[in-house]
Amino acid sequence: MASVGSVTRQIAALEISAKQNGATKPTRPLKTAGQTSVSKLLTKFAAPNPFPDPKLKPLAKPKPGNTTQSSTKQSSQKPAATQKPLTEAELDIGKYDGGFEIENEKRGEAVQGEAARELALDSSVSRTRPTREWHLTDFDIGRPLGKGKFGRVYMVRTKVEPNYILALKCLYKSEIVQARVEKQIRREIEIQQNLRHPNVLRLYGYFHDEKRIFLMLEFAGKGELYKQLTKYGSFSERRSAVYIDQMADALSYLHSKHVIHRDIKPENLLLGINGELKIGDFGWSVHAPSNRRTTLCGTLDYLPPEMVEGREHNEKVDYWALGVLTYEFIVGSPPFEEMSGYNATYKRIAKVDLRIPPKLLQYDPEKRLALSEVRKHPWVVRYRTKTPTPEAVA
């Protein structure tokens, strides 16, 4: 078994996004910055891809009735012989507030029939990448990380050595059914489970109980990119170029797998311990081998002309979003943002009302700069680093 010290430093973050609806265009809320620093902990305990490893011993089945957790109780297992002794502080994942159990008593209900079968999601029986069987009792639960539309997210540690750190996201089945997004949720999970790229958020496994679905996600060392953008207003050219380089590489990978993200924006991007960017939230993604879609989705400021005009679209919608992202990183706001309302923004996008020479923001999708050319652009090449660090992108 690999020692904890050999575990990669690479980690990622979890984005919880809520889609906005309404007649008038809402402004982005100011998010409070700051998250308890866990860099030292995550350097040693972030999970690369541990769970399908046959070398790891299977977890014990949970005992009947044992459904509660205690984050203050440390693992009873002894460290591996090759593992460097760790202090109690380094093992601390924060205090658990009992939120999973408290919320489960008053929220959601069991679903029946076809919905129950549709949402009986378990990575241990996945046809493509099966994992071991997981249960809530297989984790020590720590501090809350946030709330999503369909449930909570907590920092957790696996009880089996070497005690990997993850973000555990909870979704309530009945609320998914009420929102009529069963297929969307299932698609999001199936897409993300099969992605393997250093700049794409990893989904390690998933399981369910009568009322809930749990997603085992990489945990964020440096949190949400949106908070950084809110804090600083905009980024330096160096930092922006490094991020765009990573984005272009990740999007090229997604498109090679016939996956179109369709909702690229700062709120769906996260930062690893070394400052590397991670694409998260695949709620609007689609696996489209034909590369032709007509559904209107995503966030208005980042939608391309073909989508706002209701025309069919392909993976080049992500090219456009990358162009908008580049502009927002440097300027501090999206290029077509109009606070007067949605209609004004629609018109500006359709006209490509822009005052700078565009390369990605072209009305004709076929004229947009290829992702491979984005990575060769002198502005990107000038600032490229093999392993970005927080200092390198500051």
Protein Blocks (a to p, Z undefined) as FASTA:
>chain_A
ZZfklpcfbdcddddddddedjbdcddddddeddddfklmmmmmccfblmlpmkbccddd
ddehiabccfklccfbdcdfklccddfklmpgbjaehlmmmmmmmggjddehjllmmmmc
cfklcfklccddddfklpccdddfbdcfkbccdddddfbdghiadddddddfklmmmnop
mmmmmmmmmmmmmgccfkbccdfbdcddfkbccddddddfklpfklmmmmnopacfklmm
mmmmmmmmmmmmmmmnopafklacfklgccdfkopacdehjllgccdfkopafbdgdjfk
lpcfklmnopacdfklmmmmmmmmmmmmmnopafkbcfkbmklmmmmmmnopafbdcfkl
cfblmlpccfklmmmpmklmmmgcfbdcfklmZZ
